[in-house]
């Protein structure tokens, strides 16, 4: 069984059709473990709100996506408060926002890679000599 820390950029692809949504949906197979910090729900919800605000999705679609998000098959193994110290240190080391580094802190703790569609986050972590194996881009999920 394989496992991933899923970030909000990938969870949104389960809810609206975007580039790489087909690959993101592969994570929903029964033989894949999916974990995330509780932060995922606020971030994905905010992304959906922004799409609705721009008119990319309607209010009914927004409401339906929020309901589906609430029921997403993702385990939250630890509270964000237990990850924030490590996330802060990672943010300083990588010069990258803390909220993204919460996902990376969870990945390091649970020994699963982060799967993301956020190119900037992906590039930042992949350049790091000791963390590069902790990050997978959603476009590369064609093998699971």
BALUM-328854 format. One record per atom (N, C-alpha, C): residue in three letters; x, y, z. Coordinates in pm, whole numbers, plus 32768, in hexadecimal, padded with zeros to 4 digits. Example, Ala and Ser with C-alpha at 12.3 -4.5 7.8 and 13.67 -1.06 7.14 Angstrom:
2
ALA85277DC7830C;ALA84CE7E3E830C;ALA85287EB6830C;SER85057F1F82C4;SER85577F9682CA;SER850A80038313;
//
This chain:
144
UNK80547F8A8000;UNK800080008000;UNK8058807C8000;UNK803A80DA7FA9;UNK808581577FA5;UNK803881C27FF0;UNK807E822C8014;UNK803B8297805B;UNK8075831E8038;UNK80228384804D;UNK8049840E802D;UNK800D846E8091;UNK805584DA80A8;UNK801C855080E8;UNK7FE385A38077;UNK7F6285B78079;UNK7F1D85FF800F;UNK7F1386928034;UNK7F3D86EA7FDA;UNK7F2B87787FF9;UNK7EAC87AC7FB5;UNK7E8788267FD9;UNK7E08885F7FAB;UNK7E01886C7F13;UNK7E7188867ED3;UNK7E6F88957E41;UNK7E4288157DFC;UNK7E5D87A47E39;UNK7E3487237E02;UNK7DA487057E28;UNK7D7E87207EA4;UNK7CF487077ECF;UNK7C9087567E7A;UNK7CB487CF7E55;UNK7C5B88207E00;UNK7C4487DB7D7A;UNK7CA887967D49;UNK7C9C87517CC8;UNK7C3B86DB7CD0;UNK7C1C86AC7D48;UNK7BB486477D59;UNK7B2986847D4A;UNK7B2087057D60;UNK7A9F87497D6B;UNK7A7787967CEF;UNK7AD887C77CA4;UNK7ABE880F7C28;UNK7B1F87D97BBF;UNK7AF487DA7B44;UNK7B4887A77AD8;UNK7BAF88107AB2;UNK7C2C87EC7AC3;UNK7C9D88427AA1;UNK7D0887E97A60;UNK7D7388287A34;UNK7DE387DB7A00;UNK7E14877B7A6D;UNK7E2987017A4B;UNK7E5886957AA3;UNK7DEE86617B03;UNK7D7086897AF2;UNK7D0786517B48;UNK7D0185BA7B39;UNK7D1485897ABF;UNK7D0F84F97AA9;UNK7D7A84B17AFA;UNK7DEE84ED7B05;UNK7E5A84AE7B53;UNK7E4084BB7BE9;UNK7E0B852B7C12;UNK7DEA853E7CA0;UNK7D8384D77CCD;UNK7D2484B87C75;UNK7CBC84577C98;UNK7CF483CB7CB2;UNK7D6883AE7C7D;UNK7DA7832B7C96;UNK7DC883187D2A;UNK7DD783877D72;UNK7DF3837E7E01;UNK7D7B834A7E50;UNK7D0783487E14;UNK7C8F831C7E5A;UNK7C7B82857E56;UNK7CD8823F7E17;UNK7CD081AD7E15;UNK7CDB81767EA4;UNK7C9F81047EBB;UNK7C9E80C87F42;UNK7D2880A07F74;UNK7D8480847F19;UNK7E0880567F45;UNK7E6C80C77F5B;UNK7E3B81437F64;UNK7E9081B77F7B;UNK7E6781F78000;UNK7EC882098057;UNK7EB1824F80D5;UNK7EBC82E680BB;UNK7E5C833180ED;UNK7E5883C380DC;UNK7E5184048165;UNK7EB584598182;UNK7EB284A481FE;UNK7ECA853681DF;UNK7EA4858C823B;UNK7EBA861C822A;UNK7EAE866082B2;UNK7EE786D682BE;UNK7ECA87258334;UNK7E3D875F8328;UNK7E00877F8398;UNK7D7987B58393;UNK7D7288378344;UNK7DE388788332;UNK7DEE88F182E2;UNK7DB988DE8254;UNK7DC288658220;UNK7D9588498197;UNK7D0688788180;UNK7CAE886381E0;UNK7C22888281CD;UNK7C0B891981BE;UNK7C518969820D;UNK7C4489FA8201;UNK7C828A2C817F;UNK7CF589F6815B;UNK7D368A2280DF;UNK7CE689FB8063;UNK7CB68980805F;UNK7C6789547FEC;UNK7BE389A27FE6;UNK7BA589B78059;UNK7B2B8A07805D;UNK7B418A94802C;UNK7BB28ACD8051;UNK7BD28B558023;UNK7BE88B587F8C;UNK7C298AF27F56;UNK7C3E8AEC7EC5;UNK7BB88AE17E7D;UNK7B5D8A937EB2;UNK7AD78A877E76;UNK7A8C8B0C7E7E;UNK7A968B4F7EEF;UNK7A568BD27EFF;UNK7A8C8C347E96;UNK7B118C347E82;UNK7B4E8C8D7E1F;UNK7B1B8C6D7D93;UNK7B0B8BED7D74;UNK7AD58BC57CF2;UNK7A458BF87CE2;UNK79F88BEE7D4B;UNK796E8C1D7D47;UNK796B8CB57D37;UNK79BF8CF87D7F;UNK79C48D8A7D7A;UNK79E78DBC7CED;UNK7A438D747CAA;UNK7A6B8D977C21;UNK7A038D6E7BBA;UNK79A48D1B7BE2;UNK793F8CEB7B85;UNK79688C6A7B3F;UNK79D48C2B7B6C;UNK7A008BAE7B2E;UNK79A38B3A7B51;UNK79668B407BC6;UNK79018ADE7BED;UNK788B8B2A7C29;UNK78158AF27C19;UNK779D8B317C4E;UNK778E8B197CE4;UNK77318B617D21;UNK771A8B537DB1;UNK76E98AC87DD6;UNK76978A8D7D81;UNK76688A057D9C;UNK76DC89A27D94;UNK773489B37D30;UNK77A9895D7D23;UNK7807896F7D99;UNK781589ED7DC7;UNK78678A097E3C;UNK783189BE7EB5;UNK77AF89C87ECD;UNK777289877F41;UNK778388EF7F39;UNK776E88B87EC2;UNK777E88277EB1;UNK780F87FD7EC7;UNK786E884A7E91;UNK78FC882A7EA3;UNK792388307F37;UNK78EC88907F80;UNK790A889A800F;UNK78D48820805A;UNK785F87F08034;UNK782887788073;UNK788086FE8056;UNK78AD86F37FDA;UNK790586837FB6;UNK798A868F7FFF;UNK79BE87088009;UNK7A3D871F8050;UNK7A3186F080E2;UNK79C287108122;UNK79B086E781AF;UNK79B9865081C0;UNK79908607815A;UNK798F85758161;UNK7A078535811E;UNK7A69858480F8;UNK7ADE854F80AF;UNK7B2284E08100;UNK7B4B847780BB;UNK7B88840480FF;UNK7C1C841D811F;UNK7C308476817E;UNK7CB7849D81A7;UNK7CC08493823E;UNK7D258450826D;UNK7D3C844782FE;UNK7D8E84C0832B;UNK7D7084F083A1;UNK7DBB855D83DF;UNK7DFD8521845B;UNK7E7B84F4844D;UNK7EB884A784B9;UNK7EE284F88535;UNK7F0085788522;UNK7F2A85CC8593;UNK7EF486598580;UNK7EDD86A085EC;UNK7EB1872B85DE;UNK7F21878385A7;UNK7EFA87EB8562;UNK7F5C88498529;UNK7FB788828595;UNK7F838895860C;UNK7FD488CF8678;UNK804F887A8696;UNK804887F8867D;UNK80BC87A18694;UNK812087A78621;UNK80F987E185B1;UNK815287EB853D;UNK818F8875852D;UNK815788D88570;UNK817889638553;UNK820A89858570;UNK8245894B85D7;UNK82D2896785F4;UNK832C89398583;UNK831988BD8558;UNK8369888884E9;UNK834C88D48469;UNK82CC88F68453;UNK82A8894283DB;UNK82EC89CA83DA;UNK82F28A0B844D;UNK83368A8D8456;UNK83C98A828434;UNK840A8A1B8466;UNK84988A088448;UNK84AC89EA83B3;UNK84568998837A;UNK845E897C82EB;UNK844889FA8299;UNK83EA8A4F82C4;UNK83D08ACC827E;UNK844D8B24827C;UNK84918B2B82EE;UNK850D8B7882F3;UNK85798B3B829A;UNK85888AB782A2;UNK85EF8A728253;UNK85D68A7E81BD;UNK85588A778195;UNK85368A778107;UNK85128B0280D2;UNK85018B62812C;UNK84CF8BE78107;UNK844B8BD880BB;UNK83EF8B9280FC;UNK836E8B7180C0;UNK83028B7C812B;UNK82858B9D8107;UNK821C8BB2816B;UNK82048B3D81CA;UNK81E78B608245;UNK81CF8AFD82AE;UNK815C8AA0828B;UNK80EE8AD78253;UNK80798A82823A;UNK809B8A0F81DC;UNK80EE8A238179;UNK811989B38123;UNK817389548171;UNK81C8898C81C4;UNK82288939820E;UNK81E488E18277;UNK81688901829D;UNK811D88A882F6;UNK810A881F82B2;UNK80ED881F8232;UNK80DF87A281E7;UNK8165875681E6;UNK81D1879F81D2;UNK8254876081CD;UNK827B87298257;UNK825B877282C0;UNK827787418348;UNK822D86BE8362;UNK81B186B78336;UNK8164863A8345;UNK81A485CA82F3;UNK81D185EA827C;UNK821185868226;UNK828E854D8269;UNK82DC85A382A5;UNK8355857582E8;UNK8333851F8362;UNK82CE854883AC;UNK82A684FD8423;UNK826D84748400;UNK821B846F8399;UNK81D383F38378;UNK821983A0830C;UNK828483D282D5;UNK82D2838A8270;UNK8287836E81EF;UNK823583CF81C5;UNK81F383CD8143;UNK821C844C80F9;UNK822684478075;UNK824084C2802A;UNK81C4851A8021;UNK81D9859B800F;UNK816D85F87FF2;UNK815085EE7F5D;UNK80D185E97F38;UNK80AA85F47EAC;UNK8067867C7E9C;UNK809886C77E3A;UNK806B87517E26;UNK805B87707D92;UNK800D87D77D77;UNK800688117CF1;UNK8040889E7CF2;UNK807288C77D64;UNK80AC894D7D77;UNK813C894A7D44;UNK8153897F7CCD;UNK81D789777C8E;UNK824389BC7CE1;UNK82228A2D7D1C;UNK82868A767D6C;UNK82B28A247DE6;UNK825089EC7E2D;UNK826E89977EA1;UNK82C1891E7E75;UNK829588DE7E0C;UNK82DC886A7DD6;UNK836D888D7DB5;UNK838188F77D6A;UNK8409891E7D41;UNK846189407DB9;UNK842789867E1A;UNK847389AD7E90;UNK84A689327EDC;UNK844E88D37EF4;UNK8475885D7F40;UNK84D188037EED;UNK84B687F47E6E;UNK8509879D7E1A;UNK859987CF7E0D;UNK85AE88517E1F;UNK863788877E1A;UNK8685886C7E99;UNK864188497F05;UNK868488337F84;UNK86CA87AB7F83;UNK874987A67FAC;UNK879487287FA0;UNK875F86B57FF6;UNK871E86D28066;UNK86F2866780BF;UNK865A865080BE;UNK861186A9807E;UNK857F869E8080;UNK8543867A7FF8;UNK859486757F92;UNK855F86657F0A;UNK850C85E77EF8;UNK8529857F7F44;UNK84DC85037F36;UNK845885067F82;UNK843985747FC3;UNK83BE85838010;UNK834F85C77FBF;UNK836585DC7F3D;UNK830786297EEC;UNK82EE85E37E68;UNK826D85DB7E42;UNK824285A27DC3;UNK81E086047D84;UNK81F2861D7D04;UNK819086727CBE;UNK811E861A7C8E;UNK80A5864C7C96;UNK802F85FE7C6F;UNK803885CD7BDE;UNK807A86187B88;UNK808785ED7AFD;UNK80D3856B7AF0;UNK812485487B55;UNK817484CF7B51;UNK813084567B90;UNK80B084607BAC;UNK806683F37BEC;UNK802F838E7B87;UNK8062838C7B11;UNK802D832F7AAD;UNK8055829F7AC9;UNK80AE828A7B29;UNK80E082037B45;UNK809581BD7BB6;UNK803882027BFB;UNK7FF581BC7C6B;UNK7F7081847C3D;
//
